[in-house]
Amino acid sequence: MGTTAMVANSTIRLSPGWNAVFYWGVWAVCLACLAVVLWAALKSPKWARWTTQDILIVAALGVLLEVYDNIIGDQLIGPLMNPIPGADFSQIQDLPYLFLLMVGVALVRKPGCVTAMVFVNFLLAQLLFGSGHGALDWTDGLTQGIFCDVYIVARRGGVYKNGASVMSMVADGFMIGLLRGAPNAFLTDWTFDPYLNATYYTWLQMWNDTWSNGLFNGLEAAVSAPLAYRVAVSVVPSLGAKRVRTADVDPFAEPADGQAAVTAGPGVPPLDGGAAAEATSGPAAGQATALLDPDSGRAEGGLG
C-alpha cells in the first residue's frame, strides 16, 4: 500500500528527448486524424459537402465559445464556483461550453465541425490574450476537437441523423464530451506542459485530471445533446424533418375521386382519377350521347 501511494505521488519527469518524441508524436497523430476527417468531409458520400451556412455557423459558435470560455467563464463564473467544494473537480463550469459545442454539432452534423469550432475559439484566445509558444500551442486546441470528429466519422452519419432517438443523442453527446476532455487532459499533463512549460505532474494528478475531465465533460455533453437538438431545429426547422421513403408510397394505388388528372404519356388519354368521371368517358357513355342527340356526328373513321 505504501509503495502504491509513493508511486502515485511521484512526479513524472521524462528526459527532454522523450518529451520531444511524445510531443511531435501527438502532432503526427493529429495530422493523420485530420486527414481522415478531411477525406470524410470532402469525398465521402455519407455527408453532403460543407456550405456557406455551415461555415458561418461554425464561425459564430466559435466566437461564442471564446466569449464564454475566456471571458464569462474565467472572469465571472470561475471565481464564483471556485469556493464550492468539488466544483472545479466536477468541471461544472464547462456545462455552458459543451452545450454551445453540441448546438454546433446539431446544426452542422458533418466531420470537422467540432475541430473547427474549438480551433476558432483557440485562435481567438491567442489573438486576444497572447500565447507563449505560437503555433506550438495548437496541439491543445487540436486534441480537444479532432478525436470528436473521428468519432463522428466512425458513426457514418449517425450523429443527429434524421429520426434519431433521444437515447442515441445522449450516447453521442457522452462520447463527444468524453473525447473532448480526457485525451486533452492526459496529453497536457503527460507531454504538453512538460515539453513546452517545464511543468510536471504526479501520476495521481494525471489520473485524476484525465478521468474527471472525461467523465464530467461526457455527462455534461450527454445532458446538453437533446436540448441542443431542440435549439438547432428551432433555428433551422428543416433539420427536424424526417426523410420520406419512396418504399412507403404504393405506385399501384388507385387515386381518390376528384383527384387531378394524370397524364400517362403520349397517345394515351389522361385519367382524371375519379370513378364517376371514368364512367362518362367510356364507350357506353358515347352510345348514350348518340341516342339522346341524333345530330351529333359519329367519330371520323367510323362505319357509315
Secondary structure, 3 states (H helix, E strand, C coil): CHHHHHHHCCECCCCHHHHHHHHHHHHHHHHHHHHHHHHHHHCCCCCCCCCHHHHHHHHHHHHHHHHHHHHHHHHHHHHHHCCCCCCCCCCHHHHHHHHHHHHHHHHHCCCCHHHHHHHHHHHHHHHHHCCCCHHHHHHHHHHHHHHHHHHHHHCCCCCCCCCCCHHHHHHHHHHHHHHHHHHHHHHHHHHHHHHHHCCCCEHHHHHHHHHHHHHHHHHHHHHHHHHHHHHHHHHCHHHHCCCCCHHHCCCCCCCCCCCCCECCCCCCCCECCCHHHHHCCCHHHHHHHHHHCCCCCCCCCCCC
